[in-house]
């Protein structure tokens, strides 16, 4: 496994060579999601409903190819970073297929193309789509089929936007998270997490993936290769471990390549625990987490996950998971 991950990291460092095949056994790191409205419920049905794809790996409108990040809006529409298809798909509530709303014109660096998009969020102020276009090393905005580069020369993985409209982007290779004020992208932004080189100290990150920002502008970072989730309060110089941090493993106090992260109104942290094929919930200050869904081994049954990536909740508290290697989006219904 260690050699596989070294190879994957080398591939990521040369994104022009990346091509994830359907039967690939190596596990790509995450990028995922922002929740639209965070729930305070705590139990979900263990058998999921497949709400997007379920038709196998492919490029048709009823198929996905390695879905990474997801975003759920108030209408329960699902926005999917369809990584290997170089497109963003909008999947309406109860629809049998999606529609392409960005990219879908082949892999490339033209303004109407994407190259391995890892995450997507919606700017509620102008209803534009903001995309982490990883392979092109840029963050792009799509508004009514008009494209604009917000920032470039960045190895972007995770995206988040706070209540004030500030944009946050994780940089996988620089091991940092930066923040930009909306509309002011002609600068390098401000480092709000990491930025002190690759490492496992409290002021460092190692391959940061998904990020989440709460109402206090605290930044939660899926610190993938440190097997932990970090919380960086606003204007602090180091973070705090809030999940994992005990090395790779499957015990309840460990994570194995954490992916998507969402925090609810109670401060409970939900983590897609990638190579443990489960979603965990951690309460800040606790020594261990608990399994929320999954944890039944790798597989394609309704109670199984195979590479959980992006996480999101809808307004009712239902949990959505981008199930990477099963090429599907799973919905776990809240138990009221």
C-alpha positions in Angstrom: 0.0 0.0 0.0 2.8 2.4 0.9 4.4 1.9 -2.5 1.0 2.4 -4.2 0.6 5.7 -2.4 4.1 6.9 -3.4 3.3 6.2 -7.0 0.0 8.0 -6.7 1.7 11.0 -5.2 4.2 11.0 -8.0 1.3 10.9 -10.5 -0.3 13.8 -8.8 2.8 15.9 -9.0 2.6 15.5 -12.8 -1.1 15.9 -13.3 -0.8 15.7 -17.1 -0.1 12.0 -16.7 -3.1 11.3 -14.4 -5.7 8.9 -15.7 -7.7 6.9 -13.2 -9.0 3.7 -14.6 -12.1 2.0 -13.5 -10.4 -1.0 -11.9 -7.5 1.0 -10.4 -6.7 -0.3 -6.9 -4.8 2.8 -5.8 -6.7 5.3 -3.8 -6.7 8.9 -4.9 -6.9 11.6 -2.3 -10.0 13.5 -1.7 -11.6 16.6 -2.5 -15.0 17.3 -1.6 -17.8 19.5 -0.5 -19.5 22.2 1.3 -22.8 21.5 3.1 -25.6 23.9 2.4 -27.2 23.8 5.8 -25.7 21.7 8.6 -27.8 19.2 10.5 -28.0 18.6 14.2 -29.3 15.0 13.9 -27.2 12.1 14.7 -28.5 8.8 13.3 -28.9 7.6 9.7 -30.3 4.5 8.0 -27.4 2.2 7.3 -28.6 1.2 3.8 -28.1 4.0 1.4 -30.2 5.0 -1.7 -28.1 5.7 -4.8 -29.2 9.1 -6.0 -26.7 9.6 -8.8 -25.3 7.1 -11.3 -25.7 3.5 -10.2 -25.2 2.7 -13.9 -21.5 1.9 -13.7 -18.4 3.8 -14.7 -18.8 5.9 -17.9 -19.3 9.2 -19.6 -23.0 9.1 -20.4 -25.3 11.6 -18.6 -26.5 8.8 -16.3 -23.0 7.8 -15.4 -20.0 9.2 -13.4 -16.3 8.5 -13.5 -14.6 8.9 -10.2 -16.7 11.5 -8.4 -14.8 13.7 -6.0 -16.4 16.7 -4.4 -20.2 17.3 -4.1 -22.3 20.2 -3.1 -26.0 20.0 -2.2 -28.2 23.1 -2.7 -31.5 24.0 -1.1 -33.5 22.2 -3.8 -31.5 19.0 -3.1 -29.8 19.4 -6.5 -26.4 17.6 -6.4 -23.4 19.3 -8.0 -20.7 16.8 -8.7 -17.0 17.2 -9.6 -16.9 14.3 -12.2 -13.1 14.0 -12.0 -12.3 11.6 -14.8 -14.9 13.0 -17.2 -13.5 16.6 -16.8 -16.9 18.1 -16.1 -19.3 19.3 -13.4 -22.6 17.5 -13.3 -25.9 18.9 -11.9 -28.2 16.1 -10.8 -31.6 17.3 -10.0 -33.7 15.8 -7.2 -35.0 12.4 -8.2 -33.6 12.7 -11.7 -32.5 9.6 -13.6 -29.6 11.5 -15.2 -27.6 14.6 -14.8 -26.7 17.6 -17.0 -23.4 19.1 -17.7 -23.1 22.6 -16.4 -19.3 23.1 -16.8 -16.6 21.4 -18.8 -17.6 18.3 -20.7 -15.6 19.4 -23.7 -12.8 17.0 -23.3 -9.7 17.3 -21.1 -7.9 20.6 -21.8 -6.9 24.1 -20.7 -9.3 26.1 -22.8 -11.7 28.3 -20.9 -14.5 26.0 -21.8 -12.6 22.9 -20.6 -11.7 21.4 -17.3 -8.8 19.0 -16.4 -9.5 16.7 -13.5 -11.8 18.9 -11.4 -11.7 18.0 -7.7 -14.3 20.2 -6.1 -17.2 22.5 -6.7 -19.1 25.0 -4.7 -21.9 27.5 -5.4 -21.5 31.2 -4.7 -25.0 32.0 -3.4 -24.6 35.7 -4.0 -24.4 35.5 -7.8 -25.3 31.8 -8.3 -22.0 31.1 -10.0 -20.2 27.8 -9.9 -16.6 27.8 -8.5 -14.4 24.9 -9.5 -11.1 23.5 -8.3 -9.6 22.8 -11.8 -6.7 20.7 -10.4 -5.1 19.5 -13.6 -5.0 23.1 -15.0 -3.8 24.5 -11.6 -6.5 27.1 -11.4 -9.7 28.0 -9.7 -12.4 29.0 -12.2 -15.8 30.6 -12.0 -18.6 29.7 -14.4 -21.6 32.0 -14.6 -24.1 31.4 -17.4 -21.4 29.7 -19.5 -19.0 32.6 -19.1 -15.8 31.6 -17.5 -13.3 33.5 -15.4 -10.1 32.4 -13.8 -10.1 33.5 -10.1 -6.6 32.4 -9.2 -4.0 30.2 -11.0 -0.7 28.5 -10.5 -2.2 26.7 -7.5 -2.4 23.0 -6.9 -6.0 23.4 -5.7 -7.9 20.6 -4.0 -10.5 21.8 -1.5 -12.8 24.8 -1.8 -14.9 26.6 0.8 -16.7 29.9 1.2 -17.6 31.5 4.5 -20.6 33.6 5.3 -18.8 36.8 4.3 -18.0 35.6 0.8 -14.3 34.9 1.4 -13.0 32.1 -0.7 -10.7 29.4 0.8 -8.5 27.1 -1.3 -6.3 24.2 -0.1 -3.0 23.8 -2.0 -2.0 20.2 -2.0 1.7 20.7 -2.9 2.4 23.8 -0.8 0.7 22.3 2.2 -1.4 25.3 3.0 -4.8 26.9 2.8 -5.2 30.4 1.5 -8.1 32.9 1.7 -9.2 35.5 -0.8 -11.7 38.3 -0.4 -14.4 37.9 -3.0 -13.6 39.9 -6.1 -10.0 40.5 -5.1 -8.1 37.7 -6.7 -5.2 39.7 -8.2 -3.0 38.8 -5.2 -1.6 35.7 -3.5 -4.3 35.7 -0.8 -3.6 35.1 2.9 -2.4 31.9 4.4 -4.9 30.7 7.1 -3.6 27.2 7.7 -0.2 25.5 7.2 2.3 27.3 5.0 5.3 26.0 7.0 6.4 23.2 4.8 5.3 19.6 4.7 5.3 18.0 8.2 3.3 16.8 11.1 3.8 19.6 13.6 0.7 21.6 14.7 1.7 24.5 12.3 2.2 22.1 9.4 0.1 20.1 6.9 0.9 17.1 4.7 -1.2 16.9 1.5 -4.3 18.9 2.6 -7.4 17.9 0.8 -10.9 18.9 1.7 -11.6 22.0 3.8 -14.6 23.3 5.7 -15.1 26.8 7.2 -17.5 27.4 10.1 -19.4 30.6 11.1 -16.4 31.7 13.3 -14.1 31.4 10.2 -12.3 28.5 11.8 -10.8 26.3 9.0 -11.1 22.5 9.3 -8.5 20.7 7.1 -8.5 17.1 6.0 -4.8 16.6 6.6 -4.6 13.5 4.5 -1.1 12.2 4.8 -1.0 13.0 8.5 -4.2 10.9 9.0 -5.9 13.7 10.9 -8.3 16.6 10.7 -6.9 19.9 11.9 -8.9 23.0 13.1 -7.3 26.4 12.6 -9.0 29.2 14.4 -9.0 32.6 12.8 -5.7 34.4 13.0 -3.8 31.6 14.8 -0.4 30.3 14.0 -1.0 26.7 14.5 -3.9 24.2 14.4 -5.4 21.7 16.8 -6.0 18.0 16.1 -9.8 17.4 16.2 -9.9 13.9 14.6 -7.4 11.2 14.2 -3.7 12.0 14.7 -2.8 8.6 16.0 -1.3 7.2 12.8 -3.0 5.2 10.1 -5.3 2.5 11.2 -8.9 1.3 11.7 -9.3 1.8 15.4 -11.9 4.4 16.5 -9.1 6.9 17.4 -7.5 6.6 14.0 -8.2 7.6 10.4 -6.8 6.1 7.2 -6.6 8.8 4.6 -9.3 11.2 5.7 -11.2 12.8 2.8 -14.4 15.0 3.0 -15.1 17.0 6.1 -18.3 18.7 7.3 -19.0 20.3 10.7 -22.5 20.6 12.1 -24.0 23.3 14.3 -23.0 21.5 17.5 -19.3 21.4 16.4 -19.5 17.7 15.6 -17.0 16.8 12.9 -17.9 14.3 10.1 -15.1 12.7 8.2 -15.0 10.5 5.2 -12.5 7.9 6.4 -11.2 6.9 2.9 -9.4 3.6 3.3 -11.5 2.4 6.2 -14.6 2.7 3.9 -16.6 4.6 6.5 -17.8 8.0 7.7 -16.8 8.9 11.2 -18.2 11.5 13.6 -15.8 13.2 16.1 -16.6 15.6 18.9 -13.9 18.1 19.5 -11.8 17.1 22.5 -12.8 13.5 22.4 -10.1 10.8 22.1 -12.0 8.7 19.6 -14.8 9.0 17.1 -17.8 6.8 16.1 -18.8 5.2 12.9 -21.8 6.9 11.3 -22.3 4.9 8.1 -20.2 2.3 6.3 -17.4 0.4 8.1 -18.6 -2.9 6.5 -15.6 -3.4 4.3 -15.0 -2.3 0.8 -17.9 -3.1 -1.5 -20.9 -2.0 -3.6 -23.8 -3.1 -1.4 -26.1 -0.4 0.0 -24.4 -0.5 3.4 -20.9 -0.4 1.9 -18.6 2.2 0.5 -15.5 1.9 -1.7 -13.5 5.1 -1.3 -15.8 7.6 0.3 -14.7 11.1 -0.8 -17.0 14.1 -0.7 -19.6 14.6 2.1 -22.6 16.9 2.3 -25.9 17.3 4.1 -29.2 18.6 2.7 -31.5 20.8 4.7 -33.3 17.8 6.2 -30.0 16.3 7.5 -29.7 13.5 5.0 -26.1 12.5 4.5 -24.6 12.3 1.0 -21.4 10.6 0.1 -19.4 10.6 -3.1 -18.5 6.9 -3.4 -15.4 7.1 -5.5 -14.7 3.6 -6.8 -18.3 2.7 -7.1 -18.9 5.8 -9.3 -22.0 6.8 -7.5 -23.5 9.3 -5.0 -25.1 7.6 -1.9 -27.8 9.2 0.2 -28.2 8.0 3.8 -31.6 9.1 5.1 -31.9 10.7 8.5 -33.7 8.7 11.2 -36.2 11.1 12.8 
